[in-house]
Amino acid sequence: MPLILERRAERSAAVAVASPLIAIALTLVTVAILFTIIGKNPLEALYVYFVEPLTDSFTLQEIAVKATPLVMIAVGLSLCYIANIWNIGAEGQFLVGAVCGSWLAVRTNGTDVGHWVLVVMLILGAIGGALYGLLPALCRVYFGASEILTSLMLVYVADLGLDYMVRGPWRDPHGLNFPTTAEFDPAASIGTLLEGTGRLHAGSIITLVVVMLIAVLLGRTIMGFEIRLIGAAPKAARFSGFNADQLVLFTFAVSGALAGLAGIIEVAGPIGHLDPGVASGYGFTAIIVAFLGRLNPVGILFAGLFLALTFIGGEGAQISLKVPLDLTKVFQGILLFYVLACDSLIVYRIRFLRTARKAAPAHA
């Protein structure tokens, strides 16, 4: 009995809202089965991963620190995905933003400068990410190249560029030959919000402001209406006079700027210097965050906190349960699979086709 996917006449709003919760529930069940297979108590493992980090003020701050770049990048990606434009290279834009912003910190290191340095670093990071994001957009608009491939390939260019800078011209001469820049001066660093109690920094406040601004952009402006219309009904958008090419450039520029801003905030905040470890996969994980949050800025905020919880929980499980840290990436991959599967069932329903039996031949 063959199966087919049949497009639904109408989409249920309630199911669309419940879809991420269903995906999370299925992920937890699958994770529990996986822990059972590897010989761990599933209830204890789920507690360590998803409950224990919420019981301590320090780990709560760490969740906010981890969520900061994830949410900022995912909010930018949501603009592209709503418009049916596929930016897969946010990781590269994140790295370029970190490099561009760090340039000023390296150049002014050890000098007596004011806090204007940090402001300029944030601006340079956003500009660098925006310009890098425009590269695949321009390739699509003028050459018809797939933005999926070009944005993804540019990630490797950015990664190798970062590696060259920290191993070459920007290497700290007093860093015992490690591939890292010198520690940023206090004037070039983002301070913590609660001194002496954790690493929560002002970048989290910037992220909340970005979430509110993008929410206003999508819900209250003509540009937001254009983004939603081109994604949902491109023919109607063309008849309305909207320019699809300009929208590609705009969404990639904003998405790249937010990824670049997240990159320099991460470097000037929790890390405090530039090194190859900046390439931590935030740009790819943010894709999961964007879809888990239903491409809604507020939903993305909660989805980012949940994904950050898996990171912190994974670190705790590595210590207490002796499981590899890469298991966290497995969980995130399973979550993405269920999110996409649930989203598909919002649009399509499964139908069983009955094959008709052949009539028996008539006998003379």
C-alpha positions in Angstrom: 0.0 0.0 0.0 2.0 3.0 -1.2 2.2 6.3 0.7 1.9 9.8 -0.8 2.2 13.3 0.7 -0.9 15.4 -0.2 -0.9 19.2 0.3 -3.4 20.3 2.9 -6.1 22.8 1.8 -5.6 24.8 5.0 -2.8 24.9 7.6 -3.8 24.7 11.2 -2.5 27.6 13.3 -2.7 25.5 16.5 -0.6 22.7 15.0 1.9 25.2 13.6 2.4 26.6 17.2 2.5 23.1 18.7 5.0 21.8 16.1 8.2 22.8 17.9 6.9 21.4 21.2 6.1 18.1 19.4 9.6 18.1 17.9 11.2 18.7 21.3 9.1 15.9 22.9 10.0 13.5 20.2 13.7 14.5 20.6 13.6 13.8 24.3 12.0 10.4 23.7 14.7 9.5 21.1 17.5 10.8 23.4 16.2 8.7 26.3 16.3 5.6 24.0 19.8 6.5 22.9 21.0 6.8 26.5 19.4 3.4 27.3 21.3 1.9 24.3 24.7 3.2 25.6 24.0 1.9 29.1 23.1 5.1 30.9 20.0 5.7 33.1 17.8 7.8 30.7 16.0 9.7 33.6 19.3 10.6 35.2 20.8 11.7 31.9 17.8 13.8 30.9 17.9 15.4 34.4 21.6 16.3 33.9 21.0 17.7 30.5 17.8 19.6 30.9 17.1 20.2 34.6 20.3 20.4 36.5 21.7 23.5 34.6 18.5 25.4 35.6 19.2 24.9 39.4 22.3 27.1 39.7 22.7 30.8 39.1 26.1 30.4 37.4 24.9 27.9 34.8 21.8 30.1 34.2 24.2 32.9 33.3 26.2 30.5 31.1 23.0 29.6 29.2 22.4 33.3 28.6 26.0 33.7 27.3 25.6 30.7 25.0 22.2 31.9 23.8 23.4 35.4 22.9 25.2 34.6 19.6 22.7 31.9 18.7 19.7 34.2 19.0 21.3 37.2 17.2 22.4 35.0 14.3 19.1 33.2 14.1 17.0 36.4 14.1 19.0 37.6 11.0 18.6 34.2 9.3 14.9 34.3 9.9 14.6 37.3 7.5 16.2 35.3 4.7 14.2 32.2 5.4 10.8 34.0 5.6 11.6 35.5 2.2 12.5 32.0 0.9 16.2 33.0 0.6 18.7 30.5 1.9 21.7 31.9 3.8 23.6 28.8 5.0 26.9 30.8 5.5 26.2 32.6 8.8 29.2 30.8 10.3 31.5 32.6 7.8 29.8 35.9 8.4 30.2 35.4 12.2 34.0 34.8 11.7 34.5 37.7 9.4 32.7 40.0 11.9 35.0 38.7 14.6 38.1 39.4 12.5 37.1 42.8 11.3 36.2 44.0 14.8 39.3 42.5 16.3 41.5 44.5 13.9 41.0 47.6 15.9 41.6 45.9 19.2 44.9 44.5 17.9 46.0 47.8 16.5 45.3 49.7 19.7 46.5 47.0 22.1 48.6 48.5 24.9 47.8 52.1 24.1 45.8 54.5 26.2 42.5 54.8 24.3 38.9 55.5 25.4 35.9 53.2 25.3 35.1 54.5 21.8 37.2 51.6 20.6 34.6 49.1 21.6 31.8 51.0 19.8 33.9 51.2 16.6 34.7 47.5 17.0 31.1 46.6 17.1 30.4 48.7 14.0 33.3 47.2 12.1 32.1 43.7 13.0 28.6 44.4 11.7 30.0 46.0 8.5 32.3 43.1 7.9 29.6 40.6 8.3 27.2 42.5 6.1 29.8 42.9 3.3 30.6 39.2 3.5 26.9 38.3 3.4 26.5 40.4 0.3 28.9 38.2 -1.7 26.5 35.2 -2.2 23.6 37.7 -2.6 25.4 39.5 -5.5 26.4 36.1 -7.0 22.7 35.1 -7.0 21.4 38.5 -8.3 23.9 39.0 -11.1 25.1 35.5 -12.0 22.2 33.3 -11.0 24.4 31.2 -8.6 22.9 29.2 -5.8 23.1 31.2 -2.6 23.1 27.9 -0.7 26.4 26.7 -2.3 28.2 30.1 -2.4 27.3 31.1 1.2 28.3 27.7 2.5 31.7 27.6 0.6 32.5 31.1 1.9 32.5 29.7 5.4 35.7 27.8 4.7 37.3 30.9 3.2 36.5 32.8 6.4 37.8 30.0 8.6 41.1 29.8 6.8 41.4 33.6 6.8 40.9 33.7 10.6 43.5 30.9 11.0 46.1 32.8 8.9 45.7 36.0 10.9 46.0 34.4 14.4 48.9 32.2 13.3 50.7 35.0 11.3 50.5 38.8 11.6 48.3 39.0 14.7 49.9 36.3 16.8 50.7 37.4 20.3 54.5 37.5 20.6 54.2 36.7 24.3 51.7 33.9 23.8 54.1 31.0 24.0 53.7 30.3 20.2 49.9 29.6 20.6 47.8 30.8 17.7 46.0 33.7 19.4 46.1 37.4 19.6 47.0 39.3 22.8 44.3 39.7 25.3 42.1 42.7 24.5 42.5 45.8 26.6 39.6 46.6 29.0 38.6 49.5 26.8 38.2 47.0 23.9 36.3 44.4 26.0 32.6 44.0 26.8 32.3 43.9 30.6 30.2 41.6 32.6 26.9 42.7 34.0 27.4 41.1 37.4 31.0 41.4 38.6 32.4 38.4 40.2 29.4 36.1 39.8 29.6 34.9 36.2 30.3 35.8 32.6 26.9 37.4 31.7 27.8 40.4 29.6 26.2 43.4 28.0 26.0 41.6 24.7 22.9 39.8 26.0 21.2 43.2 26.3 22.2 44.1 22.7 20.6 40.8 21.6 17.3 41.6 23.3 17.3 45.0 21.6 17.9 43.3 18.2 15.1 40.8 18.8 12.7 43.7 19.5 13.9 45.7 16.4 13.4 42.7 14.1 10.0 42.0 15.6 9.0 45.6 14.8 10.5 45.3 11.3 8.6 42.2 10.4 5.3 43.2 12.1 5.0 47.0 11.7 6.9 48.1 8.5 6.4 47.9 4.7 9.8 46.1 4.4 8.6 43.4 6.8 5.4 43.0 4.7 7.5 42.8 1.6 9.7 40.1 3.1 6.7 38.0 4.2 4.8 38.5 0.9 7.8 37.6 -1.4 8.3 34.4 0.7 4.6 33.4 0.7 3.4 34.6 -2.7 6.3 35.7 -5.1 3.9 36.3 -8.0 1.7 38.6 -6.0 4.8 40.4 -4.8 6.0 41.0 -8.4 2.5 42.3 -9.4 2.7 44.7 -6.4 5.9 46.2 -7.7 8.3 44.7 -5.1 11.9 44.1 -6.3 13.0 40.6 -5.4 16.6 41.3 -6.2 16.8 44.2 -3.8 15.2 42.1 -1.1 17.9 39.4 -1.6 20.6 42.0 -1.1 18.8 43.6 1.9 18.1 40.3 3.8 21.6 39.0 3.2 23.1 42.3 4.3 21.1 42.4 7.6 21.6 38.7 8.2 25.4 39.1 7.7 25.5 42.2 9.8 23.8 40.5 12.8 26.1 37.4 12.4 29.2 39.7 12.3 28.0 41.6 15.3 27.5 38.4 17.2 31.0 37.4 16.2 32.7 40.5 17.6 30.5 40.4 20.7 31.6 36.8 21.4 35.3 37.8 20.9 35.2 41.0 22.9 33.0 39.5 25.6 33.4 35.9 26.9 36.6 35.0 25.0 38.6 38.2 25.3 40.9 37.6 22.3 40.8 36.1 18.8 41.8 32.5 18.2 40.7 29.6 16.0 38.3 28.4 18.7 36.0 31.2 17.7 34.8 28.9 14.9 32.5 27.0 17.3 29.6 26.2 14.9 27.2 28.9 16.2 26.3 29.9 12.6 25.1 26.3 11.8 23.4 25.8 15.1 21.5 29.0 14.6 19.7 27.4 11.6 18.1 25.0 14.1 17.2 27.9 16.4 15.6 29.8 13.6 13.3 27.0 12.6 12.6 25.8 16.1 11.5 29.4 16.9 9.1 29.3 13.9 11.1 32.2 12.3 9.5 34.5 14.9 11.9 36.7 16.8 10.3 36.0 20.2 10.1 32.3 19.4 13.8 32.4 18.4 14.7 33.9 21.7 13.2 30.9 23.6 14.6 28.4 21.1 18.0 29.9 21.5 17.8 29.5 25.3 16.7 25.9 24.8 19.6 25.1 22.5 22.0 26.8 24.9 20.6 24.6 27.6 21.7 21.5 25.6 25.3 23.0 25.3 25.6 23.6 29.0 23.8 20.3 29.9 26.2 18.5 27.5 29.2 19.9 29.3 27.8 18.7 32.6 27.0 15.3 31.2 30.5 14.9 29.9 31.8 15.3 33.5 29.2 13.4 35.5 28.0 10.8 33.0 31.3 10.3 31.1 29.7 10.7 27.7 31.4 12.5 24.8 30.6 16.2 24.3 29.8 15.4 20.6 26.6 13.7 21.8 25.2 17.2 22.1 25.6 17.7 18.3 23.8 14.4 17.8 20.9 15.7 19.9 20.8 18.9 17.9 20.7 17.0 14.7 17.9 14.8 15.9 16.0 17.9 16.9 16.5 19.5 13.5 15.2 16.3 11.9 12.0 16.3 14.0 11.5 20.1 13.5 11.6 19.7 9.7 9.5 16.5 9.8 6.8 18.2 11.9 6.9 21.3 9.6 6.3 19.0 6.6 3.3 17.5 8.2 1.8 21.0 8.7 1.8 21.5 5.0 1.2 17.9 3.9 -0.9 15.0 5.1 0.0 11.3 4.6 -2.3 9.3 2.4 -2.4 5.6 1.7 -3.2 4.6 -1.8 -5.1 1.4 -2.3 -4.1 -0.5 -5.5 -7.1 -1.8 -7.4 -7.2 -5.6 -7.9 -7.1 -6.9 -11.4 -10.3 -8.5 -12.6 -10.0 -12.3 -13.1 -10.1 -13.4 -16.7 -13.4 -14.8 -18.0 -13.5 -18.5 -18.7 -15.2 -19.8 -21.8 
